[in-house]
């Protein structure tokens, strides 16, 4: 299908602090043309912290795009496009939750919204946690929540937890646990 669609021109429509928005001029094999909006994001990481008793550490914070609080796993933007994702995940875990992890394991990679955005998020599992104190950014307000996997799944299936990176991470983790029980 890639041969049937091609970008013939790209214009920067908006350069932001976190995202860049482009107007992509597209041409199709049948001769039609169209203008598509595309968002570029340098990438991010997220981390699913697991307490010794199996509870998951999540954060509750206000999200302006939704005009409400959300429950999510800790996450953050890469400082530079070439920053080591695990180092970013370690930093965000410490900043948002106050935990350091003796063990960080890559869980999965997600593309958040492939129809119009190239954001890539590397997701990690963090275990053997040690509390060292939150280090929130100046305008960051985060409440720490500790929930069981069952509680998280209930929120997901009831539609109360909708953040894609969080849903993907929790369900991937649940699948890992299920696979370990079977084997």
N, C-alpha and C positions, 0 to 999 in steps of 0.2 A: 504493500500500500504506500510505502514511502516514495515510490517512484511516481505515484499518481498525484502527490501534493508536494509543492516546493515553495520555500520562502524566497521571494525575489528582492525584498527590501525590508529593512528594519529601521525604525525611528524611535529614539528615546523620547517618550512622552512625559515622563516624570522621573526624577531621581530623588529617592528618599533616603532616610537614614537606615532603614532596614530593607526596603525593597526598591527595585527599579521597574517601571512599567513601560513596556514597548508596544508600538503599533507595528505588527508584522503584516506585510503585504504578501498575500498568498496567491499562488497560481495553481490551477488544477489541470490535470491531463485533458479534461474535456473543454478547456479554454476559458472556463469561468475564473473569476478572481474574487477575492474577499479580503477584508482587513480583520485580523484577529488581535485581541489584546493578550499580551503575555507578561506575566510577572516573573522577575528574576529575584532569587533570594540566594545569598551566599552559603546557606546551609545551617544546620542546627544539630544539637544532640538532645537526647532525653534519657532519663535514667529511672528505672523502677527499683527503688530501695526495698529490700526485704529484711525485716527485723528477725532476730533469732527465733521468736515464737511463730513466725510465718506471716505476721501481719505486714501489709504494704504501707509504705509512707507516701502520702499524697499531699498536694498543696491545694488550698482553696484561694482563688484570687479573682479580682475583677478583670473582665475582658471587655474592653470598650466596643469592639465590633459586635458583640452580643448584648451589650448593655446590662450585664449581669455577672454574678460570680460563677466560676466554673470549678470543678474538681479535676485536677490533672496530675500527671507525674511531673516531677521537676524537669525543666528543660531550659534551653537557652541557645541563642544565636552564636555561631562561631565568631570569634573576634576578627579573624581574617579568613579568607577562603581556604587557605592552606593550613589552618590550625589543626592540630591533632584532635580528632573527635573525642577520644577517650579523655584527654586532658580537659577539654571543654565540659564533658559530662561530669568529671570529678569536681571541677570548679562550680558548676551549677548546683550540684548536689550539696556542696558545702554552703554556698551562698543562701540557697532557698530553704534548706532543711537543717543546716548545722551539723550534718553527718559527714564523716569520712568513711570510705569503704576500703577494707583490706583486700576485697575481691571485687573486680569489675569484669564482667563477661559480656561480650557483644551478643545481643539478642536478635535484632533484625534491623533492616534498613527499609525505610518507607519514603515514598514520594507522596506528599500530602494531598495535592489536588492536581492531577496530571492534565486535566483539560485546559488549564490556563496558567499553571505555576510550575517552576522547576525545583521548588524547595525539596531538599534531601535531608532526612533526619536519621541519624544513626542512634539506635536505642540500645541501652546497656542495662544489665541486671547488676545491682550493687548488693553485696552481702558482707557479713562480718563488720557491721556498722559500729562506729564510735562517735558519740556526740561531742562536738567541739564548739557549738554555738553558731547560730545564723549570722550571715554577713550580707544582709539585704542591700541592694542598691538604694540610693537616696529616695526615689519615688516608687519603691516596690513594697507592697503590702501583701504578705503571704501568711496564711494560717496553715499550720501543719495538722494533718489528719492521719490517723492510723486506722486502717480498715482490714478486715479479713478479705480473702479472695472471694468468698461467697457474697459478702456485702458489696464488693466492687461489681461483681457480675450482676447482682440484683439491680444496681444503679444503671448499668449498661443496658440491660434488657428492658428496664422500665423507661428508658429514654432520658434519664436524669444525668447520665454521664455520656457526653457526645463527642468529646475531643478525640480526633482520629488517632493521634499518637498514643494517647492513653488507652483507648479501646484496643488498638493493635497490640500494645505492649502487654496489657493484662491478659488478653486472650491468647497471645503467644506463650506467655508464662504458664497459663492454665494448661495449654496443650503440652508443654514440656513436662509439667507435673504428671499429667495423665499418662504420657509416654513412659515416664519413669516407673509409674505404678504397674504398668502392663509388663514391662521388661524385667 
